[in-house]
Structures are given as structure tokens and as C-alpha cells.
Amino acid sequence: MSSIAERKFREELASLLQKVVLVHTSDGKNYTGVLSGIDTETMSMCLTNAKDDSENTMDKLFINGNRVFQVYTVEKGFDLRSLAERLERVFPRMVKLIEEAGVIVVMDKIRVTEKGIIEGRGPAAERVQKIYEEFVKEQSS
């Protein structure tokens, strides 16, 4: 696999960390839980607060990568691109989306992730925060 494709694959897997996933195993079993760890070499993974098909719960479940058949996201991912487009309407030509880093940069000084503003302050940052909060509220309803 090319190094760029391999890096992108690992980034996509990393984006699932701390999110609810459904793991379908080669023996036909399904487990749902929060993906709390993954070994990208072996595809072995750890789920916390896991449930199986029979609704049996497990605090932590480690699944050998040889058994992992498919992994599905259960939660809808944060739409960083749509947030960047909305910010672009308020701050024309001053918004950069850096997808591989999961960050939006506004006016070269305000940084926004799916968690909110991580860098920047002042009136412009307050406006970005308000747009972010409105966006999150709309996405959750």
C-alpha cells in the first residue's frame, strides 16, 4: 500500500476512536461499543461498554484482529466541511479547512475542531464560537 493511502487509512481508523462502532466478526457475531483502542497492524481492537447480539454487556472487550470482519460507525460523524462552508459565508476567503488535521482555521488565527474553538480569542473568535454552537445545535436536532 502506498504510504499516502496507508496514512489516510490510519487517520480514518483514528477518527473512530472514542466513537460508538459496530464490529462484525468472522464467526457471525456482532459487538457494539465505544472504540477505545486499535492496533492498526493487526486490526485488534478494544471496545468499552460493549454489548453483543444477546444484549450481554462487557466493560471492556478485546477482539483479535483475525476475527474482525467489518467495522461500522454507529454515530454520525461531525461534518467539518459544512461548518467550514458556513464560516466562509461570514468570513469570505478567510477560512481554510485542513481535513487531515480535523481543523478549520479562520483568519489565520482562530482554530476550530469538532470540539469547538481550540485557539483564538476576541470578537471574531466569539462570532466563530456562536456559529459553531448554532451549527452543533442544528446537527443534533
N, CA, C and O atoms as CSV, one atom per row, in Angstrom:
chain,resi,resn,atom,element,x,y,z
A,1,MET,N,N,0.858,-1.174,0.000
A,1,MET,CA,C,0.000,0.000,0.000
A,1,MET,C,C,0.902,1.234,0.000
A,1,MET,O,O,1.911,1.274,0.704
A,2,SER,N,N,0.535,2.224,-0.783
A,2,SER,CA,C,1.365,3.432,-0.802
A,2,SER,C,C,1.329,4.111,0.557
A,2,SER,O,O,0.378,3.951,1.321
A,3,SER,N,N,2.363,4.859,0.844
A,3,SER,CA,C,2.451,5.492,2.160
A,3,SER,C,C,1.334,6.506,2.369
A,3,SER,O,O,0.854,6.659,3.492
A,4,ILE,N,N,0.909,7.199,1.322
A,4,ILE,CA,C,-0.185,8.169,1.457
A,4,ILE,C,C,-1.488,7.444,1.764
A,4,ILE,O,O,-2.224,7.845,2.666
A,5,ALA,N,N,-1.779,6.384,1.021
A,5,ALA,CA,C,-3.007,5.624,1.256
A,5,ALA,C,C,-2.994,4.971,2.630
A,5,ALA,O,O,-4.014,4.931,3.318
A,6,GLU,N,N,-1.837,4.463,3.021
A,6,GLU,CA,C,-1.716,3.832,4.337
A,6,GLU,C,C,-1.938,4.853,5.449
A,6,GLU,O,O,-2.633,4.575,6.426
A,7,ARG,N,N,-1.342,6.037,5.295
A,7,ARG,CA,C,-1.525,7.096,6.294
A,7,ARG,C,C,-2.990,7.510,6.377
A,7,ARG,O,O,-3.519,7.703,7.472
A,8,LYS,N,N,-3.649,7.646,5.229
A,8,LYS,CA,C,-5.061,8.032,5.203
A,8,LYS,C,C,-5.922,6.958,5.877
A,8,LYS,O,O,-6.854,7.279,6.614
A,9,PHE,N,N,-5.611,5.690,5.624
A,9,PHE,CA,C,-6.338,4.591,6.252
A,9,PHE,C,C,-6.217,4.671,7.772
A,9,PHE,O,O,-7.211,4.527,8.485
A,10,ARG,N,N,-5.011,4.899,8.263
A,10,ARG,CA,C,-4.786,5.005,9.709
A,10,ARG,C,C,-5.502,6.222,10.296
A,10,ARG,O,O,-6.023,6.157,11.410
A,11,GLU,N,N,-5.531,7.329,9.553
A,11,GLU,CA,C,-6.249,8.524,10.013
A,11,GLU,C,C,-7.745,8.248,10.125
A,11,GLU,O,O,-8.395,8.678,11.078
A,12,GLU,N,N,-8.286,7.523,9.141
A,12,GLU,CA,C,-9.711,7.183,9.175
A,12,GLU,C,C,-10.018,6.290,10.377
A,12,GLU,O,O,-11.027,6.485,11.056
A,13,LEU,N,N,-9.157,5.320,10.638
A,13,LEU,CA,C,-9.349,4.474,11.821
A,13,LEU,C,C,-9.259,5.303,13.095
A,13,LEU,O,O,-10.070,5.141,14.007
A,14,ALA,N,N,-8.277,6.184,13.154
A,14,ALA,CA,C,-8.095,7.019,14.348
A,14,ALA,C,C,-9.304,7.919,14.568
A,14,ALA,O,O,-9.631,8.245,15.709
A,15,SER,N,N,-9.967,8.324,13.492
A,15,SER,CA,C,-11.137,9.189,13.640
A,15,SER,C,C,-12.303,8.460,14.313
A,15,SER,O,O,-13.243,9.097,14.789
A,16,LEU,N,N,-12.241,7.135,14.352
A,16,LEU,CA,C,-13.303,6.355,15.000
A,16,LEU,C,C,-13.079,6.198,16.502
A,16,LEU,O,O,-13.983,5.775,17.222
A,17,LEU,N,N,-11.883,6.536,16.978
A,17,LEU,CA,C,-11.606,6.395,18.406
A,17,LEU,C,C,-12.570,7.234,19.231
A,17,LEU,O,O,-12.883,8.373,18.884
A,18,GLN,N,N,-13.029,6.654,20.318
A,18,GLN,CA,C,-13.984,7.269,21.250
A,18,GLN,C,C,-15.356,7.484,20.627
A,18,GLN,O,O,-16.138,8.308,21.101
A,19,LYS,N,N,-15.645,6.739,19.560
A,19,LYS,CA,C,-16.968,6.781,18.934
A,19,LYS,C,C,-17.589,5.388,19.020
A,19,LYS,O,O,-16.879,4.388,19.131
A,20,VAL,N,N,-18.901,5.334,18.968
A,20,VAL,CA,C,-19.606,4.054,19.021
A,20,VAL,C,C,-19.517,3.379,17.652
A,20,VAL,O,O,-19.844,3.968,16.622
A,21,VAL,N,N,-19.060,2.116,17.677
A,21,VAL,CA,C,-18.929,1.340,16.446
A,21,VAL,C,C,-19.619,-0.011,16.609
A,21,VAL,O,O,-19.875,-0.466,17.723
A,22,LEU,N,N,-19.911,-0.634,15.482
A,22,LEU,CA,C,-20.429,-1.991,15.431
A,22,LEU,C,C,-19.363,-2.829,14.744
A,22,LEU,O,O,-18.954,-2.531,13.621
A,23,VAL,N,N,-18.914,-3.883,15.425
A,23,VAL,CA,C,-17.897,-4.776,14.869
A,23,VAL,C,C,-18.565,-6.102,14.544
A,23,VAL,O,O,-19.146,-6.752,15.413
A,24,HIS,N,N,-18.472,-6.487,13.286
A,24,HIS,CA,C,-18.996,-7.777,12.828
A,24,HIS,C,C,-17.797,-8.708,12.700
A,24,HIS,O,O,-16.833,-8.386,12.006
A,25,THR,N,N,-17.854,-9.868,13.370
A,25,THR,CA,C,-16.709,-10.785,13.364
A,25,THR,C,C,-16.888,-11.892,12.328
A,25,THR,O,O,-17.988,-12.125,11.826
A,26,SER,N,N,-15.794,-12.560,12.023
A,26,SER,CA,C,-15.811,-13.627,11.012
A,26,SER,C,C,-16.667,-14.815,11.425
A,26,SER,O,O,-17.068,-15.610,10.576
A,27,ASP,N,N,-16.956,-14.950,12.732
A,27,ASP,CA,C,-17.822,-16.045,13.182
A,27,ASP,C,C,-19.284,-15.613,13.279
A,27,ASP,O,O,-20.104,-16.324,13.860
A,28,GLY,N,N,-19.614,-14.454,12.715
A,28,GLY,CA,C,-21.009,-14.013,12.633
A,28,GLY,C,C,-21.538,-13.264,13.838
A,28,GLY,O,O,-22.731,-12.962,13.887
A,29,LYS,N,N,-20.706,-12.957,14.800
A,29,LYS,CA,C,-21.155,-12.223,15.982
A,29,LYS,C,C,-21.007,-10.724,15.756
A,29,LYS,O,O,-20.166,-10.280,14.974
A,30,ASN,N,N,-21.835,-9.953,16.451
A,30,ASN,CA,C,-21.788,-8.502,16.368
A,30,ASN,C,C,-21.581,-7.919,17.757
A,30,ASN,O,O,-22.183,-8.377,18.728
A,31,TYR,N,N,-20.739,-6.923,17.843
A,31,TYR,CA,C,-20.478,-6.231,19.098
A,31,TYR,C,C,-20.572,-4.730,18.854
A,31,TYR,O,O,-20.040,-4.212,17.872
A,32,THR,N,N,-21.256,-4.046,19.760
A,32,THR,CA,C,-21.374,-2.599,19.687
A,32,THR,C,C,-20.731,-2.018,20.933
A,32,THR,O,O,-20.939,-2.529,22.033
A,33,GLY,N,N,-19.946,-0.949,20.773
A,33,GLY,CA,C,-19.309,-0.304,21.909
A,33,GLY,C,C,-18.471,0.876,21.463
A,33,GLY,O,O,-18.376,1.184,20.275
A,34,VAL,N,N,-17.871,1.523,22.430
A,34,VAL,CA,C,-17.004,2.664,22.141
A,34,VAL,C,C,-15.614,2.131,21.800
A,34,VAL,O,O,-15.009,1.404,22.588
A,35,LEU,N,N,-15.115,2.498,20.620
A,35,LEU,CA,C,-13.784,2.068,20.208
A,35,LEU,C,C,-12.754,2.856,21.006
A,35,LEU,O,O,-12.548,4.047,20.773
A,36,SER,N,N,-12.108,2.174,21.952
A,36,SER,CA,C,-11.173,2.876,22.831
A,36,SER,C,C,-9.716,2.595,22.480
A,36,SER,O,O,-8.819,3.266,22.991
A,37,GLY,N,N,-9.470,1.618,21.620
A,37,GLY,CA,C,-8.111,1.338,21.210
A,37,GLY,C,C,-8.092,0.444,19.988
A,37,GLY,O,O,-8.986,-0.378,19.788
A,38,ILE,N,N,-7.048,0.616,19.161
A,38,ILE,CA,C,-6.922,-0.223,17.967
A,38,ILE,C,C,-5.451,-0.370,17.604
A,38,ILE,O,O,-4.682,0.588,17.681
A,39,ASP,N,N,-5.074,-1.567,17.213
A,39,ASP,CA,C,-3.730,-1.834,16.695
A,39,ASP,C,C,-3.880,-1.911,15.181
A,39,ASP,O,O,-4.433,-2.879,14.660
A,40,THR,N,N,-3.392,-0.899,14.476
A,40,THR,CA,C,-3.603,-0.839,13.028
A,40,THR,C,C,-2.826,-1.911,12.279
A,40,THR,O,O,-3.153,-2.216,11.132
A,41,GLU,N,N,-1.810,-2.486,12.898
A,41,GLU,CA,C,-1.059,-3.559,12.242
A,41,GLU,C,C,-1.861,-4.850,12.206
A,41,GLU,O,O,-1.887,-5.542,11.188
A,42,THR,N,N,-2.522,-5.177,13.326
A,42,THR,CA,C,-3.239,-6.451,13.419
A,42,THR,C,C,-4.755,-6.288,13.335
A,42,THR,O,O,-5.478,-7.278,13.215
A,43,MET,N,N,-5.241,-5.051,13.396
A,43,MET,CA,C,-6.672,-4.718,13.443
A,43,MET,C,C,-7.346,-5.225,14.714
A,43,MET,O,O,-8.574,-5.279,14.784
A,44,SER,N,N,-6.552,-5.597,15.722
A,44,SER,CA,C,-7.120,-5.942,17.021
A,44,SER,C,C,-7.662,-4.661,17.634
A,44,SER,O,O,-7.080,-3.591,17.459
A,45,MET,N,N,-8.776,-4.767,18.354
A,45,MET,CA,C,-9.384,-3.567,18.908
A,45,MET,C,C,-9.969,-3.813,20.286
A,45,MET,O,O,-10.254,-4.944,20.680
A,46,CYS,N,N,-10.136,-2.719,20.997
A,46,CYS,CA,C,-10.738,-2.743,22.320
A,46,CYS,C,C,-12.004,-1.889,22.286
A,46,CYS,O,O,-11.979,-0.735,21.857
A,47,LEU,N,N,-13.108,-2.475,22.744
A,47,LEU,CA,C,-14.365,-1.753,22.879
A,47,LEU,C,C,-14.680,-1.618,24.360
A,47,LEU,O,O,-14.525,-2.579,25.114
A,48,THR,N,N,-15.117,-0.448,24.784
A,48,THR,CA,C,-15.595,-0.268,26.151
A,48,THR,C,C,-17.103,-0.137,26.112
A,48,THR,O,O,-17.684,0.275,25.108
A,49,ASN,N,N,-17.730,-0.498,27.227
A,49,ASN,CA,C,-19.196,-0.505,27.322
A,49,ASN,C,C,-19.801,-1.259,26.142
A,49,ASN,O,O,-20.714,-0.768,25.478
A,50,ALA,N,N,-19.284,-2.454,25.892
A,50,ALA,CA,C,-19.679,-3.253,24.730
A,50,ALA,C,C,-20.911,-4.097,25.018
A,50,ALA,O,O,-21.181,-4.477,26.157
A,51,LYS,N,N,-21.653,-4.378,23.944
A,51,LYS,CA,C,-22.811,-5.283,24.002
A,51,LYS,C,C,-22.709,-6.242,22.836
A,51,LYS,O,O,-22.239,-5.885,21.755
A,52,ASP,N,N,-23.162,-7.480,23.074
A,52,ASP,CA,C,-23.214,-8.435,21.972
A,52,ASP,C,C,-24.644,-8.533,21.462
A,52,ASP,O,O,-25.519,-7.786,21.901
A,53,ASP,N,N,-24.883,-9.461,20.526
A,53,ASP,CA,C,-26.218,-9.620,19.932
A,53,ASP,C,C,-27.292,-9.958,20.958
A,53,ASP,O,O,-28.462,-9.624,20.771
A,54,SER,N,N,-26.894,-10.624,22.045
A,54,SER,CA,C,-27.845,-11.035,23.087
A,54,SER,C,C,-28.007,-9.990,24.177
A,54,SER,O,O,-28.608,-10.262,25.217
A,55,GLU,N,N,-27.469,-8.781,23.943
A,55,GLU,CA,C,-27.529,-7.664,24.892
A,55,GLU,C,C,-26.711,-7.919,26.165
A,55,GLU,O,O,-26.913,-7.241,27.173
A,56,ASN,N,N,-25.783,-8.897,26.126
A,56,ASN,CA,C,-24.851,-9.085,27.225
A,56,ASN,C,C,-23.875,-7.910,27.201
A,56,ASN,O,O,-23.356,-7.541,26.147
A,57,THR,N,N,-23.633,-7.328,28.376
A,57,THR,CA,C,-22.744,-6.160,28.413
A,57,THR,C,C,-21.380,-6.549,28.975
A,57,THR,O,O,-21.260,-7.426,29.831
A,58,MET,N,N,-20.363,-5.869,28.467
A,58,MET,CA,C,-18.992,-6.091,28.898
A,58,MET,C,C,-18.339,-4.730,29.096
A,58,MET,O,O,-18.452,-3.851,28.241
A,59,ASP,N,N,-17.665,-4.558,30.210
A,59,ASP,CA,C,-16.993,-3.290,30.478
A,59,ASP,C,C,-15.919,-3.034,29.427
A,59,ASP,O,O,-15.842,-1.941,28.866
A,60,LYS,N,N,-15.094,-4.039,29.163
A,60,LYS,CA,C,-14.059,-3.953,28.131
A,60,LYS,C,C,-14.059,-5.259,27.351
A,60,LYS,O,O,-14.143,-6.346,27.923
A,61,LEU,N,N,-13.965,-5.131,26.042
A,61,LEU,CA,C,-13.917,-6.295,25.167
A,61,LEU,C,C,-12.753,-6.114,24.199
A,61,LEU,O,O,-12.670,-5.111,23.490
A,62,PHE,N,N,-11.858,-7.095,24.178
A,62,PHE,CA,C,-10.742,-7.074,23.244
A,62,PHE,C,C,-11.034,-8.092,22.152
A,62,PHE,O,O,-11.302,-9.260,22.436
A,63,ILE,N,N,-10.980,-7.644,20.906
A,63,ILE,CA,C,-11.279,-8.523,19.775
A,63,ILE,C,C,-10.006,-8.688,18.956
A,63,ILE,O,O,-9.405,-7.702,18.529
A,64,ASN,N,N,-9.596,-9.936,18.739
A,64,ASN,CA,C,-8.423,-10.238,17.939
A,64,ASN,C,C,-8.681,-9.804,16.500
A,64,ASN,O,O,-9.752,-10.058,15.948
A,65,GLY,N,N,-7.699,-9.153,15.902
A,65,GLY,CA,C,-7.843,-8.650,14.543
A,65,GLY,C,C,-8.139,-9.727,13.516
A,65,GLY,O,O,-8.732,-9.435,12.477
A,66,ASN,N,N,-7.738,-10.972,13.781
A,66,ASN,CA,C,-8.037,-12.065,12.854
A,66,ASN,C,C,-9.537,-12.336,12.772
A,66,ASN,O,O,-10.011,-12.901,11.786
A,67,ARG,N,N,-10.279,-11.940,13.794
A,67,ARG,CA,C,-11.729,-12.176,13.819
A,67,ARG,C,C,-12.534,-11.000,13.281
A,67,ARG,O,O,-13.722,-11.144,12.995
A,68,VAL,N,N,-11.897,-9.836,13.142
A,68,VAL,CA,C,-12.627,-8.644,12.692
A,68,VAL,C,C,-12.936,-8.789,11.204
A,68,VAL,O,O,-12.035,-8.923,10.377
A,69,PHE,N,N,-14.226,-8.759,10.883
A,69,PHE,CA,C,-14.668,-8.884,9.500
A,69,PHE,C,C,-15.034,-7.505,8.946
A,69,PHE,O,O,-14.587,-7.126,7.863
A,70,GLN,N,N,-15.847,-6.762,9.695
A,70,GLN,CA,C,-16.250,-5.422,9.286
A,70,GLN,C,C,-16.424,-4.540,10.508
A,70,GLN,O,O,-16.756,-5.016,11.594
A,71,VAL,N,N,-16.192,-3.241,10.317
A,71,VAL,CA,C,-16.405,-2.249,11.372
A,71,VAL,C,C,-17.288,-1.160,10.793
A,71,VAL,O,O,-17.006,-0.624,9.721
A,72,TYR,N,N,-18.358,-0.834,11.506
A,72,TYR,CA,C,-19.297,0.195,11.063
A,72,TYR,C,C,-19.341,1.308,12.097
A,72,TYR,O,O,-19.218,1.055,13.296
A,73,THR,N,N,-19.514,2.520,11.641
A,73,THR,CA,C,-19.760,3.608,12.579
A,73,THR,C,C,-21.244,3.629,12.901
A,73,THR,O,O,-22.089,3.428,12.029
A,74,VAL,N,N,-21.540,3.874,14.149
A,74,VAL,CA,C,-22.929,3.956,14.579
A,74,VAL,C,C,-23.334,5.413,14.690
A,74,VAL,O,O,-24.456,5.787,14.349
A,75,GLU,N,N,-22.400,6.239,15.174
A,75,GLU,CA,C,-22.668,7.669,15.311
A,75,GLU,C,C,-22.412,8.368,13.986
A,75,GLU,O,O,-21.510,7.992,13.237
A,76,LYS,N,N,-23.197,9.367,13.710
A,76,LYS,CA,C,-22.947,10.194,12.539
A,76,LYS,C,C,-21.735,11.066,12.846
A,76,LYS,O,O,-21.662,11.688,13.906
A,77,GLY,N,N,-20.799,11.107,11.927
A,77,GLY,CA,C,-19.590,11.892,12.127
A,77,GLY,C,C,-19.864,13.387,12.058
A,77,GLY,O,O,-20.863,13.825,11.487
A,78,PHE,N,N,-18.973,14.152,12.642
A,78,PHE,CA,C,-19.094,15.606,12.628
A,78,PHE,C,C,-18.760,16.100,11.224
A,78,PHE,O,O,-17.739,15.710,10.658
A,79,ASP,N,N,-19.605,16.946,10.662
A,79,ASP,CA,C,-19.456,17.444,9.298
A,79,ASP,C,C,-18.648,18.740,9.299
A,79,ASP,O,O,-19.203,19.837,9.229
A,80,LEU,N,N,-17.338,18.588,9.378
A,80,LEU,CA,C,-16.438,19.735,9.439
A,80,LEU,C,C,-16.513,20.574,8.167
A,80,LEU,O,O,-16.388,21.798,8.220
A,81,ARG,N,N,-16.716,19.922,7.030
A,81,ARG,CA,C,-16.803,20.630,5.748
A,81,ARG,C,C,-18.001,21.589,5.724
A,81,ARG,O,O,-17.879,22.724,5.263
A,82,SER,N,N,-19.141,21.138,6.212
A,82,SER,CA,C,-20.327,22.009,6.243
A,82,SER,C,C,-20.131,23.190,7.188
A,82,SER,O,O,-20.576,24.302,6.903
A,83,LEU,N,N,-19.463,22.943,8.311
A,83,LEU,CA,C,-19.170,24.038,9.233
A,83,LEU,C,C,-18.238,25.041,8.558
A,83,LEU,O,O,-18.432,26.249,8.691
A,84,ALA,N,N,-17.236,24.558,7.841
A,84,ALA,CA,C,-16.313,25.452,7.139
A,84,ALA,C,C,-17.057,26.286,6.093
A,84,ALA,O,O,-16.782,27.475,5.935
A,85,GLU,N,N,-17.986,25.671,5.391
A,85,GLU,CA,C,-18.778,26.405,4.392
A,85,GLU,C,C,-19.618,27.492,5.053
A,85,GLU,O,O,-19.746,28.594,4.520
A,86,ARG,N,N,-20.185,27.182,6.206
A,86,ARG,CA,C,-20.977,28.183,6.927
A,86,ARG,C,C,-20.092,29.334,7.412
A,86,ARG,O,O,-20.472,30.501,7.313
A,87,LEU,N,N,-18.929,29.002,7.927
A,87,LEU,CA,C,-17.996,30.045,8.373
A,87,LEU,C,C,-17.533,30.906,7.196
A,87,LEU,O,O,-17.326,32.110,7.344
A,88,GLU,N,N,-17.373,30.285,6.039
A,88,GLU,CA,C,-16.948,31.001,4.828
A,88,GLU,C,C,-17.961,32.082,4.429
A,88,GLU,O,O,-17.582,33.126,3.898
A,89,ARG,N,N,-19.234,31.833,4.684
A,89,ARG,CA,C,-20.265,32.838,4.368
A,89,ARG,C,C,-20.112,34.087,5.228
A,89,ARG,O,O,-20.415,35.193,4.782
A,90,VAL,N,N,-19.644,33.911,6.451
A,90,VAL,CA,C,-19.476,35.044,7.370
A,90,VAL,C,C,-18.080,35.658,7.226
A,90,VAL,O,O,-17.904,36.868,7.368
A,91,PHE,N,N,-17.087,34.799,6.940
A,91,PHE,CA,C,-15.700,35.252,6.798
A,91,PHE,C,C,-15.199,34.866,5.396
A,91,PHE,O,O,-14.395,33.943,5.261
A,92,PRO,N,N,-15.670,35.570,4.351
A,92,PRO,CA,C,-15.293,35.183,2.979
A,92,PRO,C,C,-13.783,35.206,2.749
A,92,PRO,O,O,-13.090,36.139,3.155
A,93,ARG,N,N,-13.287,34.149,2.084
A,93,ARG,CA,C,-11.872,33.993,1.725
A,93,ARG,C,C,-10.932,34.032,2.926
A,93,ARG,O,O,-9.739,34.292,2.768
A,94,MET,N,N,-11.460,33.776,4.131
A,94,MET,CA,C,-10.621,33.771,5.334
A,94,MET,C,C,-10.705,32.439,6.085
A,94,MET,O,O,-10.271,32.343,7.233
A,95,VAL,N,N,-11.264,31.413,5.434
A,95,VAL,CA,C,-11.462,30.117,6.088
A,95,VAL,C,C,-10.696,29.042,5.331
A,95,VAL,O,O,-10.816,28.918,4.112
A,96,LYS,N,N,-9.905,28.265,6.071
A,96,LYS,CA,C,-9.168,27.135,5.497
A,96,LYS,C,C,-9.576,25.874,6.243
A,96,LYS,O,O,-9.516,25.822,7.471
A,97,LEU,N,N,-9.988,24.865,5.499
A,97,LEU,CA,C,-10.305,23.563,6.081
A,97,LEU,C,C,-9.102,22.651,5.875
A,97,LEU,O,O,-8.672,22.425,4.744
A,98,ILE,N,N,-8.562,22.127,6.973
A,98,ILE,CA,C,-7.453,21.177,6.914
A,98,ILE,C,C,-8.015,19.836,7.385
A,98,ILE,O,O,-7.940,19.490,8.564
A,99,GLU,N,N,-8.579,19.093,6.434
A,99,GLU,CA,C,-9.299,17.860,6.769
A,99,GLU,C,C,-8.435,16.827,7.465
A,99,GLU,O,O,-8.878,16.202,8.429
A,100,GLU,N,N,-7.206,16.634,6.994
A,100,GLU,CA,C,-6.358,15.597,7.586
A,100,GLU,C,C,-6.037,15.882,9.043
A,100,GLU,O,O,-5.743,14.960,9.803
A,101,ALA,N,N,-6.091,17.155,9.444
A,101,ALA,CA,C,-5.847,17.521,10.845
A,101,ALA,C,C,-7.159,17.679,11.612
A,101,ALA,O,O,-7.153,17.801,12.837
A,102,GLY,N,N,-8.277,17.678,10.896
A,102,GLY,CA,C,-9.576,17.843,11.554
A,102,GLY,C,C,-9.752,19.230,12.149
A,102,GLY,O,O,-10.303,19.383,13.239
A,103,VAL,N,N,-9.275,20.246,11.422
A,103,VAL,CA,C,-9.322,21.610,11.956
A,103,VAL,C,C,-9.711,22.603,10.857
A,103,VAL,O,O,-9.398,22.423,9.680
A,104,ILE,N,N,-10.397,23.644,11.288
A,104,ILE,CA,C,-10.716,24.780,10.424
A,104,ILE,C,C,-9.946,25.970,10.986
A,104,ILE,O,O,-9.962,26.218,12.191
A,105,VAL,N,N,-9.271,26.704,10.101
A,105,VAL,CA,C,-8.531,27.892,10.509
A,105,VAL,C,C,-9.248,29.107,9.922
A,105,VAL,O,O,-9.455,29.198,8.712
A,106,VAL,N,N,-9.622,30.039,10.802
A,106,VAL,CA,C,-10.315,31.254,10.386
A,106,VAL,C,C,-9.383,32.436,10.624
A,106,VAL,O,O,-8.847,32.603,11.719
A,107,MET,N,N,-9.193,33.257,9.588
A,107,MET,CA,C,-8.371,34.467,9.661
A,107,MET,C,C,-6.939,34.165,10.104
A,107,MET,O,O,-6.283,35.019,10.700
A,108,ASP,N,N,-6.455,32.963,9.817
A,108,ASP,CA,C,-5.095,32.537,10.175
A,108,ASP,C,C,-4.793,32.600,11.667
A,108,ASP,O,O,-3.627,32.535,12.057
A,109,LYS,N,N,-5.826,32.727,12.520
A,109,LYS,CA,C,-5.541,32.799,13.958
A,109,LYS,C,C,-6.556,32.069,14.839
A,109,LYS,O,O,-6.282,31.825,16.014
A,110,ILE,N,N,-7.697,31.726,14.304
A,110,ILE,CA,C,-8.724,31.034,15.088
A,110,ILE,C,C,-8.808,29.595,14.577
A,110,ILE,O,O,-9.027,29.361,13.389
A,111,ARG,N,N,-8.631,28.639,15.487
A,111,ARG,CA,C,-8.687,27.218,15.116
A,111,ARG,C,C,-9.917,26.583,15.746
A,111,ARG,O,O,-10.187,26.741,16.936
A,112,VAL,N,N,-10.665,25.850,14.895
A,112,VAL,CA,C,-11.907,25.201,15.323
A,112,VAL,C,C,-11.842,23.726,14.952
A,112,VAL,O,O,-11.454,23.372,13.839
A,113,THR,N,N,-12.230,22.862,15.902
A,113,THR,CA,C,-12.350,21.429,15.633
A,113,THR,C,C,-13.795,21.032,15.926
A,113,THR,O,O,-14.639,21.887,16.194
A,114,GLU,N,N,-14.068,19.744,15.874
A,114,GLU,CA,C,-15.413,19.280,16.202
A,114,GLU,C,C,-15.761,19.536,17.664
A,114,GLU,O,O,-16.933,19.483,18.039
A,115,LYS,N,N,-14.754,19.813,18.493
A,115,LYS,CA,C,-14.981,20.101,19.915
A,115,LYS,C,C,-15.207,21.587,20.185
A,115,LYS,O,O,-15.606,21.955,21.290
A,116,GLY,N,N,-14.957,22.452,19.189
A,116,GLY,CA,C,-15.117,23.894,19.373
A,116,GLY,C,C,-13.817,24.622,19.117
A,116,GLY,O,O,-12.894,24.067,18.521
A,117,ILE,N,N,-13.743,25.870,19.568
A,117,ILE,CA,C,-12.540,26.674,19.361
A,117,ILE,C,C,-11.421,26.150,20.262
A,117,ILE,O,O,-11.600,25.979,21.468
A,118,ILE,N,N,-10.268,25.900,19.649
A,118,ILE,CA,C,-9.117,25.437,20.424
A,118,ILE,C,C,-8.027,26.500,20.493
A,118,ILE,O,O,-7.081,26.382,21.272
A,119,GLU,N,N,-8.165,27.537,19.673
A,119,GLU,CA,C,-7.182,28.618,19.684
A,119,GLU,C,C,-7.823,29.881,19.136
A,119,GLU,O,O,-8.555,29.842,18.147
A,120,GLY,N,N,-7.539,31.002,19.786
A,120,GLY,CA,C,-8.034,32.293,19.325
A,120,GLY,C,C,-8.990,32.913,20.325
A,120,GLY,O,O,-9.697,32.220,21.057
A,121,ARG,N,N,-8.993,34.240,20.336
A,121,ARG,CA,C,-9.937,34.957,21.192
A,121,ARG,C,C,-10.216,36.325,20.602
A,121,ARG,O,O,-9.592,36.740,19.625
A,122,GLY,N,N,-11.153,37.008,21.208
A,122,GLY,CA,C,-11.544,38.315,20.710
A,122,GLY,C,C,-12.904,38.253,20.033
A,122,GLY,O,O,-13.541,37.200,20.007
A,123,PRO,N,N,-13.354,39.383,19.481
A,123,PRO,CA,C,-14.679,39.449,18.864
A,123,PRO,C,C,-14.881,38.454,17.714
A,123,PRO,O,O,-15.950,37.855,17.593
A,124,ALA,N,N,-13.863,38.278,16.877
A,124,ALA,CA,C,-14.002,37.332,15.766
A,124,ALA,C,C,-14.140,35.907,16.294
A,124,ALA,O,O,-14.953,35.136,15.784
A,125,ALA,N,N,-13.361,35.551,17.299
A,125,ALA,CA,C,-13.447,34.214,17.890
A,125,ALA,C,C,-14.812,33.998,18.546
A,125,ALA,O,O,-15.362,32.898,18.486
A,126,GLU,N,N,-15.349,35.026,19.161
A,126,GLU,CA,C,-16.684,34.921,19.760
A,126,GLU,C,C,-17.733,34.678,18.680
A,126,GLU,O,O,-18.665,33.902,18.889
A,127,ARG,N,N,-17.589,35.337,17.519
A,127,ARG,CA,C,-18.513,35.134,16.402
A,127,ARG,C,C,-18.388,33.708,15.867
A,127,ARG,O,O,-19.396,33.064,15.575
A,128,VAL,N,N,-17.158,33.214,15.739
A,128,VAL,CA,C,-16.936,31.835,15.287
A,128,VAL,C,C,-17.562,30.854,16.274
A,128,VAL,O,O,-18.187,29.876,15.865
A,129,GLN,N,N,-17.398,31.111,17.569
A,129,GLN,CA,C,-17.973,30.241,18.596
A,129,GLN,C,C,-19.497,30.205,18.491
A,129,GLN,O,O,-20.109,29.147,18.634
A,130,LYS,N,N,-20.093,31.344,18.244
A,130,LYS,CA,C,-21.564,31.409,18.113
A,130,LYS,C,C,-22.034,30.607,16.895
A,130,LYS,O,O,-23.019,29.873,16.970
A,131,ILE,N,N,-21.326,30.753,15.785
A,131,ILE,CA,C,-21.673,29.991,14.578
A,131,ILE,C,C,-21.496,28.499,14.843
A,131,ILE,O,O,-22.332,27.693,14.434
A,132,TYR,N,N,-20.416,28.128,15.522
A,132,TYR,CA,C,-20.173,26.723,15.869
A,132,TYR,C,C,-21.310,26.168,16.725
A,132,TYR,O,O,-21.821,25.082,16.448
A,133,GLU,N,N,-21.704,26.900,17.755
A,133,GLU,CA,C,-22.770,26.441,18.656
A,133,GLU,C,C,-24.095,26.281,17.921
A,133,GLU,O,O,-24.817,25.311,18.154
A,134,GLU,N,N,-24.421,27.221,17.038
A,134,GLU,CA,C,-25.653,27.113,16.242
A,134,GLU,C,C,-25.595,25.885,15.340
A,134,GLU,O,O,-26.580,25.160,15.202
A,135,PHE,N,N,-24.446,25.660,14.735
A,135,PHE,CA,C,-24.248,24.518,13.835
A,135,PHE,C,C,-24.439,23.199,14.602
A,135,PHE,O,O,-25.151,22.307,14.140
A,136,VAL,N,N,-23.808,23.085,15.759
A,136,VAL,CA,C,-23.925,21.857,16.557
A,136,VAL,C,C,-25.368,21.627,16.991
A,136,VAL,O,O,-25.858,20.498,16.966
A,137,LYS,N,N,-26.044,22.698,17.387
A,137,LYS,CA,C,-27.439,22.579,17.812
A,137,LYS,C,C,-28.316,22.086,16.668
A,137,LYS,O,O,-29.182,21.236,16.875
A,138,GLU,N,N,-28.101,22.611,15.461
A,138,GLU,CA,C,-28.876,22.166,14.303
A,138,GLU,C,C,-28.579,20.715,13.951
A,138,GLU,O,O,-29.486,19.975,13.571
A,139,GLN,N,N,-27.335,20.303,14.070
A,139,GLN,CA,C,-26.936,18.942,13.726
A,139,GLN,C,C,-27.523,17.903,14.693
A,139,GLN,O,O,-27.819,16.772,14.307
A,140,SER,N,N,-27.684,18.316,15.955
A,140,SER,CA,C,-28.190,17.362,16.948
A,140,SER,C,C,-29.707,17.264,16.945
A,140,SER,O,O,-30.266,16.340,17.537
A,141,SER,N,N,-30.377,18.194,16.294
A,141,SER,CA,C,-31.861,18.114,16.271
A,141,SER,C,C,-32.386,17.496,15.010
A,141,SER,O,O,-33.599,17.362,14.846
